Amino acid sequence: MRHQLTALGVGGIDSLDGCTMEDERLYSHRRAGREDAGSTGRFAGVVRAL
């Protein structure tokens, strides 16, 4: 996604790296399906034009 935004002329891109499957602090639908089918998660993305 980052290279697509850069190709479109978008600058100042910040992102958080992390794997929801590997990082216990992040919700993962894939992991929850195996471990705890009752839990839910939320996802948010933010785009801000300056």
C-alpha positions, 0 to 999 in steps of 0.5 A, a space after each residue: 500500500 505504501 508504494 501505491 500511495 507514494 506513486 500517487 504523490 502522497 508524502 508523509 506516510 506513517 504506518 505501524 508495523 505488526 502482525 496481528 497473528 503474531 502479536 498478542 497485543 493486537 486482535 486477530 480474527 484468524 487467531 481468535 478462530 483457533 483460540 477463542 471464538 467468543 472474542 471480537 476485535 475492532 480495526 481503525 484506519 486514519 487518513 488525514 489531509 494536510 
